[in-house]
Amino acid sequence: MNFKNRDVISIHDFSKQELLFILKASKSMEKKPNPNLLNGKILATLFFEPSTRTRLSFVSAMEQLGGKAIGFANASITSVKKGETLWDTMKMVENYADVIAIRHPLEGSARLAAEASSKPVINAGDGANQHPTQTMLDLYTIQKAKGKLENLHIGMLGDLKYGRTVHSLTTALSHFNPTFYFIAPEALQMPQSYLDELKEKRIKFFIESNLLKVSKKLDILYATRIQKERFPDPIEYEKYRGIYKLDTSLLPHIKKELKIMHPLPRVDEIDKSLDKTEHALYFQQAANGVHVRKALLGLVLGKIR
């Protein structure tokens, strides 16, 4: 497959076959690192919103492949502070780099950035909308842990309304005949548009607020934090913060093979007591981001086919 110069904006833009191809390329990157693949190439990381794992794993991936990274992690030190538009920022940065990774708080910003740029743009998160590379590394993590993606029972726990990671992952996993369990208070449940999408595809899902009612059925439990920065009203956030807290008291109520995932950062929703159990997958999940982003950078720069 030819991904050269292709933007990575939304998981909706990728077919099942394309996702599996990306996972195959990621596996190859993990097994056989290629330190000279992107010699002479430059990645620009434009992060208008805080990030640890995503930004650093993009930089690490690029440099491990022999390329270089430029960019910023704080928009306040850029010309945006002077009033420069996102469009103009992209028109400038495309002159300095071969590929651009962007994180921005506004939904749709990555699509606009891609329209402005002649270089491939990778969405590293646009508000509560999409986070496609996180989804790809999540798929890779599940595939490694379970040996398959088909016919799994997947629990999504926490902030499903504002959580861009669960939005993207739900769409991607719908290619693989899952059964979903959306576990959240009513006010933070999965947006109706995603539920309608699942109905159209005849994918089974259940709406629940009590984890213990479905925990024994799960192969994967994907936990998320309650995202303070997404709430328009701080009082609403305080109402739901800490509503779900996973610790070792959960262990008698789950399958022995259950794996717990989390896009991180965690706040108080997963206790450290779970970190050393066989169920914890979240740190390995974060590490897998380097392999997947290596593959994506190689693909969009035409060095992997």
N, C-alpha and C positions, 0 to 999 in steps of 0.2 A: 504493500500500500504506500501511496505517496502522500506524505503530510507536509511536504516542503512549502514554506511560507503560509501555512494554515494558522489561523487564529484559534486559540483555545478559550472560548468565552463562556459557553454553557454546556452542560452535560447533555442537553437536548439535541445538540448539534452532532452527537456521535452515535453511530449505530452499534448494535451488539458486537458485530464483527470487528469494528474499529476499536472498541474498548478491549476486546480480547487480544487484538494485535498489540495494543499499547502495553497490556499486562505481560505479554510474551516478551516484548522488547525490554520491559523492566526487569524481568527474570534474567534475561541475558546480561543486562547491565550489572546485576548483583553478582552473577557468577563469573563474568569476565570483564572487569573494569578496563576501560580504554582511555588511558591518561592523555592521549594525544588527539582524540576525536575532534575536539573543537578548538584546536590551536588557532590563534589569530581571531577568534570570534569574541564579541563583547555582549554581555547581558546588562541591560539597565533595569534596576529594581526601583520602581516608583511606589513608595508606600506612604500613602496619605493617611493611613490608619495604623495603630500599633500592631506589631507582629514579632514573634520570636522564631517559632519553628518554620513557618512558611518562608520568610525572608532569608533566614540563615541556611535553610536547606537548598533554596535556589542558588544562593551564592556558593555553597559547598559543592553542589552538583556541577555548576559551571566550572569552577576552579579544578575540581577533580578530573574533568575532561580536557583540561589544558587551556580553557578559555579564561576570560577576565570578567569581573563584575564592577559596575559603577552604579551610582544611584543615591537615594536618600531614604532614611527611615523616619524623617520628621519634616512634614511639608512646610512647617513654619520657617525653615531656613532657606526656602526656595522662593522663586519669583511669584508663586501663587499668593504669597503674603502681600505682594504688590498689586495683586488683581489679575494676574495672568490667568487666562482660561485654560481648562484641561485640553481643549483642542490645540491651542497654541503650544502648550507644554509638550504635547505629543509630536507636533510638527518639528519642534526643536530637537527633542531627544532622538527621533528617528535618524538624525544625522550623526549621532554619537555611538549608536549601538546596532547590533544585528538582530536582536530580539529583545522584547520589553515585557517584564512582569509587573503588573499593576494591582495594587489594593487601594480601594477607595470606599468611603462610607455611603455613597449614593448608589442606589440600584440603577442599573443600566449604564453606569459610568464606563465599565470595561468595553461594552459594545460601542460606545461613542469613541473611546480611545482607539479601538481597532479601525473604525471608520476614518479617523484622522491619520493613522499611521500607515506607511507603506511597508513597514517591517512587521513581522508576526508579533501579535500581542497575546499574552497569557494572563487570564483573569486569576488573580490571587485572592479574590473575594471582593464582591461589590455589595456592600450593605448586607441586608438580610436576604439577598437574592440567590446568588450562586457562588460555589467554590469548587470548580471542576477538578482541579488537581488534587484537592483533599479527597474528593470522591474516588479518583483513580487510585490513590494510595490506600484508601479504605477497601476498595475492591481487591487490590493486590494483597492486603493484609488478611482479608477473609479467605481468599483463595489459598494462601499459604497455610493458614491455620486449619482450615477445614478440608483442604484438598479438592474443593469444588465451590461453585457459586450457585448451582441449581438447587431448588426445592428446600431452601433453608427457612427456619422460623426466626424472624428478626424483630427484636424489641427496640423501639426508639423511645428514650426516656428523657423527660425534662422540658426544655424550651423548644417546642416543635413549631411554634408560631414564628419566631424570629430567627430560628437556627438555620442558617444557610447550608450547613453541612448535611443536616438531615433532609433538607429539600432536594439537594443534588443526589444524595445517596439513594433516596427513595426512587427517584426517576431511573437511576442507573440499574439498581437491583431489579426493577420491574421487568427487565429483559430475561430474568432467570427464574421465573415462577416462584417467587417467595410467598410466605405468609407473613404479613406485617402485624405488629401489635404496637399501636401508638399510645404511649403511657404518659399522660400529662393532665393537669387540671384543665377544665373546659376552656378557660380563657387563654391557655397556651397550647391548645391542640393544633394539629397539622392544618394548614390553610385548606379551605374547601376545594380550591383549584387542583391541588395535588390529589385529594381524595377522588375528585371527579375523573382525573386522569387514570387512577387505578381502576375505577369502575369501568371505564371504557376498555381497559385492557383485560378486564375480568380477573384482576389480581385480588386475592382475599386479604382483608384487613379487619382489625378489631380496634375499637376505641375503648380505652380504659384509663382509669385514674389511679388504680391500686395495683402496684407492681406484683404483689404476692398472688394476685388472682391468676396471673399468666406466667409467672417466672419459671415454673416447671416445664413449660413448653418450649422455651427459648434455646436456640443454638448460639445466637449472638445477642448481647445486650449492649446497645449503643447509647451511652449516657452523654448528656450535654449539660453545660452550666446554664443557669439562669442569667441571661446577658443584660447586665445593668445598662450598658451603653445603647441598647436598642429600645429601651422602654421610654415612651414619650412622657410618662408620669412617674416620678421617683416613688410616689406612694404606692403605685401599682407594683413596682419592683419589690418594695419591702414586703408586700403581701405574699409574694411567692418565693422569695429567696430562701434557700435551704429546705424547700419543700420535699426534696428527695435526697436522702443521704445513704449511700451504699457502704456497708461495712461487713465484717465477718458474720454478723447475725443473718445475712442473706444466704449463706452457704447451705444450710439444710433445705432450702427451698428452691434449689436450682439443679440442673443436670450436672453431672460430673464433668461433662465435656463443654459446658458453657464457657464462652470467651467474652470478656468485658472490654469494650472499646470506648474511647473518648478522644475527641479531636484536640483536647487540651487548649488552653490551660484549664485546670480544675480549680475550683475554689474550695467548697466543702462537700461536694456531691459524691466524691469517692474517698473514703478514709484510707490512710496509708497502710492500714492493716491488711488491705487486699493486694498491695503491691507485690508481695512475695508469693502469692498463691498462684496456682496453675491457671487460674481464670484471667489474670491480668494480662492484657494484650496492648495497652495504650502506649507504653514506651517503645515497644517494638513497632507499633503502628507509626509513631513519629519518625523512627529511624528509616522506615520504608519510604518515607517521603523523598529521600535523596535518590534512591534507585529509580523511582517513578519520574522524578523531575529530570534526572539525567536522560531517561528515555525520551521524554517530551522535548527537551532541548535539542537532542540529536535528531529527532523526527522533523520538527518544524524548521530546523536549519539544513535539512536535506542530507544529513550524514548517516541516517539510518533509513533503510527502505525495506 
